[in-house]
Amino acid sequence: MGTIPYQLLVIDNTTCALLLVKGSTGEILAEMSYPPKFTPTELALAPDGTKAYMPAMETNGTGALFVANLTQRSLYRLPLTLPSPTQFSIAPNGLCAYVSDPDGRLYTLDIATMSLKSLEIITKGACVGLTSDNNAVYSVWEDRDQGSLSSFTPKGELLSHHLLPGIPTNITLDDNGRIFIPFTTIHFNIEGVAFFHRIVTEEQSPAIIAAERCIYPYSTSPSAAYPSHVATWSDEHLAYVVNEESASITVIDSHTAAILRHIEIGRSISCLHILPCGQLGIATSHIFGDLSLIDLKKGRLLSTTNTNRELLGYMIVLPVI
C-alpha cells in the first residue's frame, strides 16, 4: 500500500516558503522562499506538471502570481499585478488562467503574454470556488445565506445559472465530467453535496442536481458537519466529502450518489488529496496548520505531522515518474 512514489508541494506560512517534500520520508527537497508581505491563496499545477502557480495577496491589497519551476526547484514572481486573487484556476491547455477578486469579478489571464482581461461578468456575492475545462469556466457564489453555480464560456458568455440548496463552500470537477459542490446552511439544517453534469455547450440541456444528501454520520437531525471539500477517485467512482466541523469524511458513489460509509477522523480537516495508490490520502487543516495521513480503505487516521511549521491548506500531490 502506498508504494507509488510521490512528492508534495506545500506552503509553510512560518518561514514564507513553498516546500517540495519527498512523500515517503517527509524530507524537504527544496525550500523556495517568497516575500513575507504576500499571503498565498491557492496552489495550481500546470497541465504538463513542470510548473506550479501560486497566486497571493499583498498587504497593500493588490495581487501577484508566483511560479514554481519544479525542474529547477525555484520560485519567481511574474511581472504583472493582479487584483487580489480570491480564487484561481488554470485552464487544461495551460495557456490561460481564471481569477476572481473580492468584489466578485472574474478575469482571464493569458499566461504567454501575461495580460489580464475582465470577463465583464456581473454577479452578486463572493466567488468561493472556481474550476474550468476546455469548454467552460465553472464558478460557485455565496450571497448571504444562498448560493449558485454559474458556467461561462472562456470568453465570458453565460452558459447556465443554477441556484443551490445552500451556501457553497467549494467546487470540484472530476475526470468523468461531474461537478461536486459541498454546501451548508446558516443553521446547519441541511448540508450535503450537489452533483451536476458538466455543461459543455450552450445547446446542451441545463444541469440537474442528481443528489442532495445530508451527510450526518449517525443522525438526520441538524448537527454541524460543514462539508468543505470533495476529492474524487475516478478509478473506483468514489467521492470523498471532507466535513470540517464534524471531523469526518463521507464516502459517496459518484455514479449513484449513494452514501457508502463514513470515516471518523477525530480532528478537524479541511481538504483531502488522494495519493497515487488510491488507498491513502493526505488532509490539510486550516485550523491546525498541519497534515494528516489517512487510510481511506480501512477508514482510519494514521499520523499527523509533528513540526513547528504552519502548513497552509493549499497542497499539490506530485506523482514521481
N, C-alpha and C positions, 0 to 999 in steps of 0.2 A: 504494500500500500504506500502510495506517495513516492515511488521510486523515480518518477519522471522529473528530471532536474528543472529547476525554475529559479528565477531571481525576482526580487521585489523592488519597486520604486516607491519610496515613502518619504513624507515630508517631516523633518524634525523641526518643530517650532522653537525648541530651546536654543539650538545653535544656528537657526535660519539656514538650513541646508537640505538639499534633496539627496537622499541616500539611495545608493544602489547596493542591495543586500543579497548575499547568497542564501537562497531559501533553506537549504538543508541544514546549515550550521548557524545562520544569523550573522556571519562575518560581513562586515561592511567593506565592500569592494571599492567604493568611491563615495566621497563626501563633497557635493557640489554646492557651494555657498551662494546665497543671494542676499541683497541688502536688507537689513532689518526693518527698513521703512515700508517694506512690502508684505502683504498678507495674502498667501495663496488661496485661491477659491476653487481650484479643480486641478486634476491631472488627466491628460488625454493622450493616448498612444497614437502615433501616426500609423496609417494603414500598413506601411511597409515595415514597421517595427524598429526602424533605425533611430527614431526621434520620439520625444515626448514633449507635450506642450503644457506649460504651467501658467495660466492666467493669474494675475494678482492685483490686489487693490493697494494703492499707495496712500500714505497718511494724508496727502493733500486732496484726496477724493478722486483722483484720476486712476487709470488702469494701465497695466503693462502686460506684455506676453513674453515669457521666458521659454527657451527651447533647450532641452537636454539632448545633446548628441550622445547616444548610447554606445557608439563605437569608440569615440574619443573620450567618453566619460567627462564631458564638460558641459557647463551651463552658461548660456549667454542670453542677453535681452535683445529682442528685436527692436529696431529703431523706429518705433511708432508709438503713439499714445492712444490708448483705448478709453472708452467710457468705463467707469468702474464695473468690472465684469461679475455679475451675479451668477450667470450660467454660461456654459461653454460647451460646444460640440464640434468635433472635426467631421467633415463630410467623408464618406467612404472612399472617394477618389483622392483624398489628401490634398486637393487643390484649394479648398476654402474651409473656413470655419464659421460657426454661427455664435453670436454673442448676445446676451441680454444685459440691460443695465437696471439700476434700482427703480427707474421711472417706468419700466415695462416696455421699453423699446427694444426691438430686435435689429441686429446688424449682420451683414455678411462681410467676412474678412478674406480678401484674396491673398493667399499665402505667398504666391510668387511676387506680386507687385507690392505687397504689404499695404494695400489700400482698403479702407473701411467705408462701407456704404450702408446707410439706413434702409431697411426694408419698407419703411413708411407704413408700418403696421400699427393701428390704433387699438389698444387693448385696455381693459380695466384690471387693476390689481397688479400683483407681482408675479414674475415668472419664477416658478420653483422647480422646473425640470425642463431639459432641452435635449433632444436627440435628433438624428437625421439618418436618411438612407440616400440612395442615388436619385430619388424622385421627389422627396418631400422633407420638410422640417416639421418635427412634432414638438409641441410645447404645452406644458400644463401651467395653469394660472390659479392663484389664490386671490379671491376678492371677498374680504370679510370672512363670513362663515360658509362660503360657497367655493366651487372650483369648476374648471372647464378644461377641455382638451381642444386645441386648435392645431390644424395642419395647414401648411403653406407649401407652395412650390418654392424652389430655390430662389426665384425672383420676387417672392413675397406675395404671390397671389393666393387668396384664401381657398383652400380645398374643402374644409369642413370645420364645423364648430359644434361641440357636444358638451352639455352640462354633465357634471359628475355628481355622484350621490353624497359627496362630502368634500373636505378640503384635501387636495392632493399634496403629497409630500415628496414625490419623486416620479421618475418615468424610466422605463426600461424597454428597449426594443430587442427581441431575441432573433435568432438566426432563421426562424420559421415565419417571420413576419407578424408576430403578435406583439401588441403593446400592453404593458402591465403598468398600472398606476395605483400604488398604495394610497389609501385615503383615510382620513379620520374626521371627527366632528368635535365641536367645542365641548360637548358633554359626554363624548365617547359612547353615545347611544347606538351608533352604527360605525363600524370600522371594517376595512377589508381591502380588497383589490378589485379594480375594474379591469376587465380584459377587452381589448379592442382588436379587430383585424386591421392590419396595415392598410392605409389608404394610398393607392398607387397613382391613380389618375382622377381627373375631375369627373369623368363619366362613371366611375365606379360607385356603387351604392354606398350610402353612408355606413360608417362602422357602427356596430351594435355591441352594447355591453353583454358579454357572454356569461358573466358571473359577478354577483355581488355577494361576497361571503363574509360573514362575521368570523373572526379568527381567534376567538377566545378559546384557550385550550380545554377548559373544563366546564364552561358555563356559557349560556347565551345571554345572561344578564349583563348590563353595562359594566364594563371594567376596563380601565385604560390599558390598551395594548400599544398604541401608536405605531402602526406599521410604517416604516421609514424607508425601506429599500427592498427591491426584488432582484435576486440573482438567478439566472437561468442556466440549466444544463440540458442542452438540446438533445444530446445522445440518448437520454432516458426520458425526455419530455417532462422535466421537473422544473418547478419554480420554487425558490426558497424565499419566503417573505420574512424579513427581519422585523421583529416587534421590539422597538427600542425601550418602551416603558415596561412591558411585561418580561423583558429579558429572555426572549424565546424566539424560535424560528418555526414558522408554519410551512410544511412541505405540501405543495399542491401539484396535481397533474395538470400540466399546461395545455393538454388537449381537451380534457373533460371538465376542468376546473374543480375537480373533486379534491377535498382536503384528505391527504393521505396519513399524515401524522404530525406530531409536534415535537420539537426538540427544546427542552428546558436548559437554558444556558446558565442561569443563576446570577448573571451580571449583565448590565446594560451594554448592548452593542448597537451600532448604527448602520453599518454597511457590511456586506458579505462579498468576498471574492473567492471564487472556486478555483482550486489548483488544477493543473493539467490532468492529474489522475482521476478527477471527478469524485473522489471519495473524501477529500479533505477540503476545508475552506478556512480562509483567514478573515476574521472580522475586525473592523476598526471600531473605535468607540469615541464619540465626541465628548462624552462625559469623563472618561478615564484617560484618554490620550494614549492608549496602548493597543496592542494587537492580541487577538485570541486565536489559537489553533483549535479547530472544531472537527471532530469525526462526524461527517454528515451521514454516513451509513449506519453507525452504531448509535448516533444521536447523543453525543456527549462532548463536553469541553475537555480538551486535552491539556492545554497550557496557556499561559499568558506571558507576555514579555515582562521582564524584570529589569528595568532600566530607568535612569533619571531623565531620559529624553521624553519630551511630549510629542507624540506622534499624531499628526493630524489625520482626519478621517478620509483623506484622499490617497488612494493607493493604486498601483498597477501591478499585476502579476505578469511576468515575462517568461514564457517558455524558453528554455535553452536548447537550441538545435545543434 
